[in-house]
Amino acid sequence: MCLLSLIITFVFLKRSQSFSYRRFGKFFWRSGFILTFIFYIIVLILIFTIA
């Protein structure tokens, strides 16, 4: 999650040279949710295919 926040910050600063905490918060929340959801699905698939 720390790497995700750093990557998002660098992308925002590279694109527009400005930083908005509100925009960062929304984007970090959404991308963090999607990444953890995908990781959860992958773990479930691995558990049921190995077991």
C-alpha positions in Angstrom: 0.0 0.0 0.0 2.9 2.3 0.7 4.3 1.7 -2.8 0.9 2.3 -4.3 0.7 5.7 -2.6 4.2 6.7 -3.8 3.4 5.6 -7.3 0.1 7.5 -7.3 1.8 10.6 -5.9 4.6 10.5 -8.6 2.0 10.1 -11.4 -0.1 13.0 -10.2 3.0 15.3 -9.9 4.3 14.2 -13.3 1.0 14.8 -15.1 -0.1 18.1 -13.8 2.6 19.5 -11.5 0.0 19.9 -8.7 -1.2 17.7 -5.9 -4.7 17.6 -4.4 -5.3 15.6 -1.3 -8.9 15.0 -2.1 -8.2 13.6 -5.5 -5.3 11.5 -4.1 -7.6 10.1 -1.4 -10.3 9.1 -3.8 -7.8 7.5 -6.2 -5.9 5.7 -3.5 -9.0 4.4 -1.9 -10.3 3.0 -5.2 -7.1 1.5 -6.4 -6.3 0.0 -3.0 -9.7 -1.6 -2.9 -9.3 -3.1 -6.4 -5.8 -4.4 -5.7 -6.7 -6.0 -2.4 -9.9 -7.5 -4.0 -7.9 -9.0 -6.9 -5.3 -10.3 -4.4 -8.1 -11.9 -2.3 -9.6 -13.6 -5.4 -6.2 -14.9 -6.4 -5.5 -16.3 -3.0 -8.9 -18.0 -2.9 -8.3 -19.6 -6.3 -4.9 -20.8 -5.2 -6.3 -22.3 -2.0 -9.0 -24.2 -3.7 -6.8 -25.5 -6.5 -4.0 -26.6 -4.3 -6.2 -28.2 -1.6 
